[in-house]
Amino acid sequence: MRYQTETSAGWPEASQLPPRMDCETAALLRGFLTPILENATSWEDLSERLAAKGYGVAFAEGHLVIVNAESHDPVSTGADMGVPLRHLSQRLGRPCVKVHQGGHSGDLG
């Protein structure tokens, strides 16, 4: 018997945390993403507002991850935008997360 990683077994690769971005890119993203994160009234509202801008919500390694809606590539974390998952959870309640196969990541359910 041979061990197969998730990718080689044909399962979707787990979302990863995005790499740190340069300060100019981070400032530009904060300018239009932070108000969405701060003004959302529910997790569904947050998802809809981000989708309208071409982004989505995912979770990886205990972080809220903002992803590109088309490619699902990680763009930033909520903490990088100044609104960590802990603060959103206090305001919006715990999110319903559909966990991926490996258990380290998931999507908003």
Secondary structure, 3 states (H helix, E strand, C coil): CCCCCCCCCCCCCCCCCCCCCCHHHHHHHHHHHHHHHHHCCCHHHHHHHHHHCCEEEEEECCEEEEEECCCCCEEEECCCCCCCHHHHHHHHCCCCEEECCCCCEEEEC
